[in-house]
Amino acid sequence: MIAQATGALRFTLDLPSRHEPRRFKARPLTENDAGAVADLMRHAPGVQRHTPPVESPEAATARIGVFDDMRVMRAFVDLRAGAPTADCCFVELMVVDPRYRRAGLGTHLFNALAAEMQAAGARRIALEVDEGNDGAARFWTRLGFVEVPGAGRTHMERRLT
């Protein structure tokens, strides 16, 4: 059930702002978005995709892009539903445009995805953080993730239920 939900992920994110409302649309990425993904990756040197240690047979990947009102991609996330177990999702990669970091976009994106995955039956979300990426580790810790000892790299998880 979780894996089937990945193909229909579409939602709106509203970031609070004192100056103007900021609304972003999230939708599954297509081949036409490859250039925008590459542009965002240039602003994230050294960040790498992580693969789940194992996955269930029905696992599915969701590539979700977040676009502003000018249809410019400001963030994206690659999520593996059904990995490492059928009731879990694994964040393979999440990149936010540097102009929108510390503005709440990453937090709102993750919280919306977590709510969608929980509604689809996910019980937890897992991810790995690159060695030395202290900013990412702090970000995920603020979102309720805890480090799982003995899992190799910095493996973190958060329960949804």
SVG drawing of the C-alpha trace seen along z (x, -y; Angstrom):
<svg xmlns="http://www.w3.org/2000/svg" viewBox="-4 -42 37 51">
<polyline fill="none" stroke="black" stroke-width="0.4" points="0.0,0.0 2.8,-2.4 4.5,-1.8 1.3,-2.4 0.9,-5.8 4.2,-7.1 2.8,-7.6 0.0,-10.0 2.0,-12.3 0.8,-15.8 0.4,-18.5 0.8,-22.2 3.2,-23.7 2.5,-27.1 5.4,-28.7 4.7,-31.4 6.2,-34.7 5.9,-38.2 6.3,-39.8 4.3,-37.7 2.6,-34.3 4.9,-31.7 3.1,-28.7 4.9,-25.8 3.5,-22.9 4.9,-19.4 4.5,-16.8 6.2,-13.7 9.2,-14.5 9.3,-13.6 12.1,-13.3 11.6,-16.9 12.7,-17.9 16.2,-16.4 17.8,-19.7 16.3,-21.4 17.4,-18.4 21.0,-18.8 20.9,-22.6 19.9,-21.9 22.6,-19.2 25.3,-21.8 24.3,-23.6 24.9,-20.5 28.5,-19.5 29.5,-16.3 25.9,-15.2 25.3,-11.7 22.3,-9.4 22.0,-6.7 20.5,-3.3 18.4,-1.4 20.2,1.6 17.4,3.9 13.9,3.5 10.7,5.4 9.7,6.9 7.0,4.3 9.3,1.2 8.8,-1.8 10.7,-5.0 9.1,-8.5 10.9,-11.5 9.1,-14.6 9.9,-18.1 8.8,-21.3 8.1,-24.3 7.5,-28.0 4.8,-30.0 7.1,-30.7 7.4,-26.9 11.1,-26.9 12.2,-23.8 13.3,-24.8 13.7,-21.4 13.4,-17.7 13.4,-14.4 14.0,-10.8 12.0,-8.5 12.0,-4.7 8.7,-3.4 8.8,0.2 12.5,0.0 14.2,1.3 10.9,3.0 7.4,3.0 6.2,0.6 9.1,-1.9 10.2,-4.6 13.8,-5.5 14.9,-9.0 17.6,-8.4 18.3,-12.1 16.8,-15.5 18.2,-18.8 16.8,-22.3 17.8,-25.4 20.3,-27.3 18.1,-30.4 15.4,-28.5 17.4,-26.7 16.6,-27.8 13.3,-29.2 11.3,-26.1 10.9,-24.6 12.8,-21.4 10.8,-21.0 7.5,-21.6 8.4,-19.2 9.4,-16.4 6.4,-16.9 4.0,-16.7 5.7,-13.6 5.7,-12.0 1.9,-12.6 1.3,-11.2 3.4,-8.1 1.8,-7.6 -1.7,-7.8 -0.6,-5.1 0.5,-2.8 4.2,-3.7 5.2,-3.2 8.7,-4.8 11.1,-6.7 14.8,-5.9 17.8,-7.7 21.5,-8.0 23.6,-11.1 27.0,-11.6 30.0,-11.6 30.9,-15.2 27.5,-16.7 26.7,-18.1 24.1,-20.5 22.1,-17.6 22.4,-15.7 21.1,-18.7 18.2,-19.2 17.1,-15.5 17.5,-15.5 15.3,-18.6 12.6,-16.7 12.6,-13.9 15.1,-11.4 17.4,-9.5 20.6,-7.7 20.5,-3.9 23.7,-2.5 25.6,0.2 24.0,-0.4 27.2,-1.4 27.0,-5.0 25.1,-7.5 21.7,-5.7 18.8,-7.6 15.1,-6.7 11.9,-8.3 8.7,-6.5 5.5,-7.8 3.0,-6.0"/>
</svg>
